[in-house]
Amino acid sequence: NNLASVLEARGDFEGAEQLHREALQARRDKLGEEHPSTLTSKSNLASVLEASGDVGGAEQLLREVLHTRQVKLGEDHPSTFASKHNLAVVLEARGD
């Protein structure tokens, strides 16, 4: 994830996306879909998708993360609030 973040900062969205997808799949395989680290990987992938212009893809992932955090952690958990914020940023970028 660190290398992917560096690539994203340099504008290499394709390279960053590939690394984020690999990290997400590895975490899904090892930790499961609802593990906090897997959810973080989903959020990281959403960030690079938004930056590369795939706002719809970013929105879908962020909605999944938010739903899981609401169910697992509750509405008042800091991670749930962070997910709401991340989704709001994407929706604002889309014009909603």
Secondary structure, DSSP 8 states (H G I E B T S, - for coil): -HHHHHHHHTT-HHHHHHHHHHHHHHHHHHH-TTSHHHHHHHHHHHHHHHHTT-HHHHHHHHHHHHHHHHHHH-TTSHHHHHHHHHHHHHHHHHT-
